Amino acid sequence: MNQYKRDYTFTTTGRYGKDSVSVQEALNACLEIGMLQHNEVGIAKREGEWVLIQWEIYISRLPFLGEKCVVKTFIGDFHRFAVSRVYIIEDKEGNEILRANSRWVLMDLENRKMVSISREDLKKIKAYHVDEKIKFTKLEERSYNEKFVFPLQRRDFDHIGHINNLVYIDYLYETLTEEVYLNYEISYLSIGYKKEGRRLKNLVIENKEESNTDEILLSSAFKDESDILVLMESKWNKL
């Protein structure tokens, strides 16, 4: 199987008052290992930038502070304009504790258009991909009943002036009630990026919460003044 893997020790500071790393830190580790494989194989950006358009994340648990894990990654299905990349974090016993499916397209950022992956790079991708169809949830706008407005900080933006993809998860946590924050853990997260957040002053979040005794489903829309930037669904299980 054409998996690329590296040992990884999670040494960053715990967040949200937990003894485990945050979802964002786990995903940053995944992205780091994916970039190592990308560079070793020699996939060029050429006429565009790789842009993340969707996450589908399944979490059994998050890595503990100081835990030594193995991070694996591979490319699944692909075509001329997009690739699906899978990331897996395993504990030292080989148990899968997190799986993150992602979808990427190659974009000409100046002209705001997708560009095709070169034939040369498609051959490289075909040589090391895994023949697996990656499924993603189709996210749709809901009828929301809660609204939050957060002023954005300079640190929230990346080097090309967009809100960093993982920052949206930070702000999702800020919308949680104290009850959910203290007594539930995230187990599933689906994110669809619809529009870039460029140099905004405020981020508007609208939520709809559906719950039963042991699980909460939270549907969220992240907006600028009017347009949807990101749609998100998350599941939270009672501790």
C-alpha positions as CSV (number, residue, x, y, z in Angstrom):
1,M,0.0,0.0,0.0
2,N,1.4,3.4,-1.0
3,Q,1.2,5.0,2.4
4,Y,3.7,7.5,3.6
5,K,4.3,7.5,7.3
6,R,6.4,9.2,10.0
7,D,6.7,9.0,13.7
8,Y,5.4,12.1,15.4
9,T,5.5,13.3,19.0
10,F,2.8,15.8,20.0
11,T,4.6,18.3,22.2
12,T,2.6,21.4,21.7
13,T,0.7,23.0,24.6
14,G,-2.7,21.7,25.4
15,R,-5.6,23.9,24.5
16,Y,-9.1,24.5,25.8
17,G,-7.9,23.3,29.3
18,K,-7.6,19.8,28.0
19,D,-4.8,17.2,28.5
20,S,-4.9,16.4,24.7
21,V,-3.9,18.5,21.7
22,S,-6.5,20.4,19.8
23,V,-8.1,19.3,16.6
24,Q,-6.2,22.0,14.8
25,E,-2.8,20.8,16.1
26,A,-3.6,17.2,15.1
27,L,-4.5,18.4,11.6
28,N,-1.4,20.5,11.4
29,A,0.7,17.4,12.1
30,C,-1.2,15.7,9.3
31,L,-0.6,18.5,6.9
32,E,3.1,18.6,7.8
33,I,3.5,14.9,6.9
34,G,1.5,15.2,3.8
35,M,3.7,18.1,2.6
36,L,6.8,15.9,3.3
37,Q,5.5,13.2,0.9
38,H,4.4,15.9,-1.6
39,N,7.9,17.3,-1.7
40,E,9.7,14.0,-1.8
41,V,7.6,12.8,-4.7
42,G,8.2,16.1,-6.5
43,I,4.7,17.3,-7.2
44,A,5.1,20.9,-8.5
45,K,2.6,23.8,-8.0
46,R,3.4,25.1,-11.4
47,E,0.6,27.5,-12.5
48,G,-1.3,27.5,-9.3
49,E,-1.6,26.8,-5.5
50,W,-3.1,23.8,-3.9
51,V,-6.3,24.8,-2.2
52,L,-8.2,22.8,0.4
53,I,-11.9,22.6,-0.3
54,Q,-13.2,20.0,2.1
55,W,-12.5,18.0,5.3
56,E,-14.2,14.9,6.6
57,I,-12.7,14.0,10.0
58,Y,-13.4,11.1,12.3
59,I,-12.0,11.2,15.8
60,S,-11.9,8.3,18.3
61,R,-9.8,10.5,20.5
62,L,-7.2,13.3,20.1
63,P,-3.5,12.6,20.9
64,F,-2.3,13.4,24.4
65,L,0.4,15.9,25.2
66,G,3.7,14.2,24.7
67,E,2.2,11.1,23.0
68,K,4.3,9.4,20.4
69,C,2.1,8.5,17.4
70,V,2.5,7.5,13.8
71,V,1.0,9.8,11.1
72,K,0.2,8.2,7.8
73,T,-1.0,9.7,4.6
74,F,-1.9,8.7,1.0
75,I,-3.7,10.0,-2.0
76,G,-6.9,8.3,-2.9
77,D,-9.0,9.1,-6.0
78,F,-7.9,11.9,-8.3
79,H,-8.6,13.5,-11.7
80,R,-7.2,16.4,-13.7
81,F,-8.4,19.1,-11.3
82,A,-8.6,17.6,-7.9
83,V,-7.1,15.0,-5.5
84,S,-8.3,13.4,-2.3
85,R,-5.7,12.9,0.4
86,V,-6.3,10.8,3.5
87,Y,-4.5,11.3,6.8
88,I,-4.4,8.8,9.7
89,I,-3.0,9.1,13.2
90,E,-2.3,5.9,15.1
91,D,-1.2,5.3,18.6
92,K,1.9,3.3,19.5
93,E,-0.2,0.1,19.5
94,G,-1.3,0.8,15.9
95,N,-4.9,1.8,16.8
96,E,-6.4,4.4,14.5
97,I,-7.4,7.4,16.7
98,L,-8.1,10.0,13.9
99,R,-8.8,9.8,10.2
100,A,-9.1,12.9,8.1
101,N,-10.2,12.8,4.5
102,S,-9.4,15.9,2.5
103,R,-10.1,17.3,-1.0
104,W,-7.7,19.6,-2.8
105,V,-7.9,21.5,-6.1
106,L,-5.2,23.4,-8.0
107,M,-6.1,27.1,-8.3
108,D,-4.9,30.1,-10.2
109,L,-5.3,32.5,-7.4
110,E,-4.8,35.6,-9.5
111,N,-7.6,34.7,-11.9
112,R,-9.7,32.8,-9.4
113,K,-9.9,29.7,-11.6
114,M,-9.1,26.0,-11.2
115,V,-6.2,24.8,-13.4
116,S,-5.5,21.3,-14.5
117,I,-2.8,19.2,-12.9
118,S,0.0,18.6,-15.4
119,R,0.4,15.2,-17.1
120,E,3.8,14.8,-15.5
121,D,2.4,15.3,-12.1
122,L,-0.6,13.1,-12.8
123,K,1.8,10.3,-13.6
124,K,3.6,10.8,-10.3
125,I,0.3,10.8,-8.4
126,K,-0.9,7.7,-10.2
127,A,2.4,5.9,-9.3
128,Y,1.9,6.3,-5.5
129,H,-1.9,6.8,-5.0
130,V,-4.1,4.2,-3.3
131,D,-7.1,2.9,-5.3
132,E,-9.7,4.1,-2.8
133,K,-12.9,6.2,-3.4
134,I,-13.0,8.8,-0.7
135,K,-16.5,9.9,0.3
136,F,-17.5,13.4,1.5
137,T,-20.7,14.7,3.0
138,K,-22.7,17.1,0.9
139,L,-23.1,20.1,3.2
140,E,-26.1,22.4,2.8
141,E,-27.2,25.6,4.4
142,R,-29.6,25.1,7.3
143,S,-32.2,27.1,9.2
144,Y,-30.0,28.5,12.0
145,N,-31.2,29.8,15.4
146,E,-28.0,31.2,17.0
147,K,-25.8,34.0,15.8
148,F,-22.3,35.1,16.9
149,V,-20.0,37.8,15.7
150,F,-16.2,37.7,16.4
151,P,-13.6,40.4,15.5
152,L,-10.8,38.8,13.6
153,Q,-7.1,39.1,14.5
154,R,-4.1,39.5,12.3
155,R,-2.9,36.0,13.3
156,D,-6.1,34.5,11.8
157,F,-4.9,35.2,8.2
158,D,-2.3,33.3,6.1
159,H,0.4,34.6,3.9
160,I,-1.9,35.4,1.0
161,G,-4.4,37.3,3.1
162,H,-7.1,34.6,3.6
163,I,-8.4,33.3,6.9
164,N,-6.4,30.2,7.7
165,N,-8.4,27.0,7.1
166,L,-8.0,25.7,10.6
167,V,-8.9,29.1,12.3
168,Y,-12.6,28.3,11.7
169,I,-12.3,25.4,14.1
170,D,-11.0,27.8,16.8
171,Y,-14.0,30.0,16.4
172,L,-16.4,27.0,16.4
173,Y,-15.2,26.2,19.9
174,E,-15.9,29.8,21.0
175,T,-19.6,29.3,20.1
176,L,-20.0,26.3,22.4
177,T,-22.0,26.6,25.6
178,E,-20.2,25.9,28.9
179,E,-22.1,22.7,29.2
180,V,-20.9,21.4,25.9
181,Y,-17.4,22.7,26.3
182,L,-16.8,21.0,29.6
183,N,-18.8,17.8,29.2
184,Y,-18.5,16.8,25.5
185,E,-15.7,15.8,23.1
186,I,-15.8,16.2,19.4
187,S,-16.0,13.0,17.4
188,Y,-16.8,14.1,13.9
189,L,-16.2,17.2,11.8
190,S,-17.1,18.0,8.2
191,I,-16.0,21.3,6.7
192,G,-16.7,22.7,3.2
193,Y,-14.9,25.8,2.1
194,K,-17.1,27.9,-0.2
195,K,-15.4,31.2,-0.5
196,E,-12.2,32.8,0.7
197,G,-12.3,35.1,3.8
198,R,-10.1,38.0,2.7
199,R,-9.1,40.7,5.1
200,L,-12.4,40.7,7.0
201,K,-13.0,42.7,10.2
202,N,-15.6,40.3,11.6
203,L,-16.6,36.7,11.3
204,V,-20.2,35.9,11.6
205,I,-21.2,32.3,12.8
206,E,-24.7,30.9,12.7
207,N,-25.5,27.6,14.5
208,K,-28.2,25.1,14.9
209,E,-27.9,22.5,17.6
210,E,-29.7,19.2,17.7
211,S,-29.2,17.0,20.7
212,N,-30.2,13.8,22.4
213,T,-29.0,12.4,25.7
214,D,-25.4,11.5,24.7
215,E,-24.8,13.3,21.4
216,I,-25.0,16.8,19.9
217,L,-25.1,17.6,16.2
218,L,-24.0,21.2,15.5
219,S,-24.6,22.7,12.1
220,S,-22.7,25.9,11.4
221,A,-22.3,28.6,8.7
222,F,-19.4,31.0,8.8
223,K,-20.1,34.2,6.9
224,D,-18.8,37.6,6.1
225,E,-21.4,40.4,6.0
226,S,-23.6,38.4,3.6
227,D,-21.9,35.5,1.9
228,I,-21.2,32.0,3.2
229,L,-17.5,31.3,3.6
230,V,-17.6,27.9,5.2
231,L,-20.3,25.3,6.1
232,M,-19.6,22.9,8.9
233,E,-21.2,20.0,10.7
234,S,-19.8,18.6,14.0
235,K,-20.8,15.8,16.4
236,W,-20.0,16.0,20.1
237,N,-20.3,13.0,22.4
238,K,-20.9,13.2,26.2
239,L,-17.9,12.3,28.3
